[in-house]
Amino acid sequence: MKNKIHHNKMTVINGGHFSDLEGFYEEISTVFMKDTDWRVGTLDGFDDILYGGFGVFENSEN
Protein backbone atom coordinates (compact mmCIF):
# COMPACT_ATOMS: atom_id res chain seq x y z
CA MET A 1 0.00 0.00 0.00
CA LYS A 2 1.39 3.40 -0.96
CA ASN A 3 1.67 6.18 1.58
CA LYS A 4 -0.34 9.26 0.73
CA ILE A 5 1.35 12.60 1.09
CA HIS A 6 -0.88 15.27 2.58
CA HIS A 7 -0.06 18.88 1.82
CA ASN A 8 -1.70 20.77 4.66
CA LYS A 9 -1.63 24.54 4.75
CA MET A 10 -0.07 26.10 7.85
CA THR A 11 -1.09 29.53 9.06
CA VAL A 12 0.64 31.26 11.97
CA ILE A 13 -1.09 33.65 14.37
CA ASN A 14 1.62 35.71 16.06
CA GLY A 15 0.64 36.33 19.68
CA GLY A 16 3.13 39.20 19.84
CA HIS A 17 0.91 41.21 17.48
CA PHE A 18 -1.97 41.60 19.96
CA SER A 19 -2.70 41.90 23.66
CA ASP A 20 -6.50 41.93 23.80
CA LEU A 21 -9.51 40.38 22.06
CA GLU A 22 -9.90 43.27 19.60
CA GLY A 23 -6.24 42.87 18.62
CA PHE A 24 -6.75 39.12 18.22
CA TYR A 25 -9.60 39.78 15.79
CA GLU A 26 -7.40 42.20 13.84
CA GLU A 27 -4.56 39.66 13.67
CA ILE A 28 -6.74 36.80 12.48
CA SER A 29 -8.45 39.10 9.98
CA THR A 30 -5.05 40.08 8.61
CA VAL A 31 -3.76 36.50 8.47
CA PHE A 32 -6.87 34.56 7.42
CA MET A 33 -8.85 37.13 5.42
CA LYS A 34 -5.98 39.03 3.76
CA ASP A 35 -7.52 39.12 0.28
CA THR A 36 -11.11 39.95 1.27
CA ASP A 37 -13.08 42.91 2.59
CA TRP A 38 -14.59 40.84 5.41
CA ARG A 39 -13.12 41.32 8.91
CA VAL A 40 -13.46 38.98 11.87
CA GLY A 41 -15.27 40.49 14.84
CA THR A 42 -16.53 37.53 16.88
CA LEU A 43 -15.42 34.09 17.94
CA ASP A 44 -18.29 32.72 15.84
CA GLY A 45 -16.75 34.45 12.82
CA PHE A 46 -13.37 32.91 13.67
CA ASP A 47 -15.05 29.48 13.86
CA ASP A 48 -16.55 30.09 10.41
CA ILE A 49 -13.07 30.75 9.00
CA LEU A 50 -11.69 27.56 10.55
CA TYR A 51 -14.61 25.59 9.11
CA GLY A 52 -13.41 26.68 5.67
CA GLY A 53 -14.80 27.88 2.38
CA PHE A 54 -13.45 31.42 2.32
CA GLY A 55 -10.38 33.46 3.21
CA VAL A 56 -7.20 31.39 3.20
CA PHE A 57 -9.32 28.21 3.31
CA GLU A 58 -11.30 28.79 0.12
CA ASN A 59 -12.94 25.87 -1.64
CA SER A 60 -13.23 23.94 1.66
CA GLU A 61 -9.48 23.47 2.05
CA ASN A 62 -8.31 22.28 5.47
Helices and strands as residue ranges (DSSP letters): G 15-17, H 21-32, H 43-51, G 55-57
